[in-house]
Amino acid sequence: MSASASQRKTLSISEQLELIDDVKVKKLKLAAAAKKYGIGYSTTAKILKKEDDLRSCMQMNGNTNRKRKRQSVHKDVNEALTQWFTQACAQGATVTDHVIRQKASQLAVNLEVDFEPSNGWLMRWKQVNNVSFKKFHGESTSADHGSANEWVTNVLPQLFRGYDPKDVWNCDETGIFYKAMPSGPLRFAGDEHSNGTKVPKDRLTMLQFTNMDGSEKQAVVVGKSAKLRCFKNVKTLPFSYFANRKAWKTSQLFTDVMNCSKSKDYSVFGQCNLS
């Protein structure tokens, strides 16, 4: 028998769960499953008996790439710390490596265990529990969702009372950097990275608004030039155009737009160029 044929193959937790699904869901025979995953028949049978433990590891967000489930010397501390960490994440707490070590030391004292959290222990604990560093994105956690939901449920309907949907409007603005290039190009594999260039800051401001029933929709574009050469001989536009020195939506511009909308004379928009 060759050396490669006699080598023992160990499946990861995720692979063992795939084997169990093949046997129980796809009705694959034990012998066929053993051959598919390159393990013995008896090993396949033992994996099926461990299904509850394997699925429990999956539900606890454990690292399913592990091939063996080694028991820690400080099992009680690790389990208590994992339970605390789960609760802290659910409450949106900011937990760092330093906080983990402090909490582990505190739990060790409470459990009367002689334990000092080291760098190696911390690395293994994170690997076992599938814990990794995540960078913050956006500011959504700063929002008061409870008050926002209460306002939408109780306050907003009162503001709408007495108004037809066609008379309730919403608007928003965005910037259009029309000279900006894509953040990167397509390249063949192995080509050197392309050097970047300074991003042009030339911009337009667009204000879009519509009423609640969608019967009326308007767009307003604000640029720097009052008379653009590209608009020469153009009599109608799909949007209304204004201009000021910084291409900003100013309070005066917004007032003019609202006055035009109140008069229902949207043809006036294109004539309201501001210097």
ABEGO torsion letter per residue (X at the ends): XBAAAABBBBBBAAAAAAAAAAAAAAGBBAAAAAAAAGBBAAAAAAAAAAAAAAAAAAAAGBBAABABBBBBABAAAAAAAAAAAAAAAAAGBBBBAAAAAAAAAAAAAAAGBBBBBBAAAAAAAAAAAGBBBBBBBEAAAABBAAAAAAAAAAAAAAAABGBBAAABBBBBBBBBBAABBBABBBBBBGBBBBBBBBBBABBBBBBBBBBAAGABBBBBBBBABABBAAABGBABBABBBBBBAAGBBBAAAAAAAAAAAAAGBAAAAAABBBX
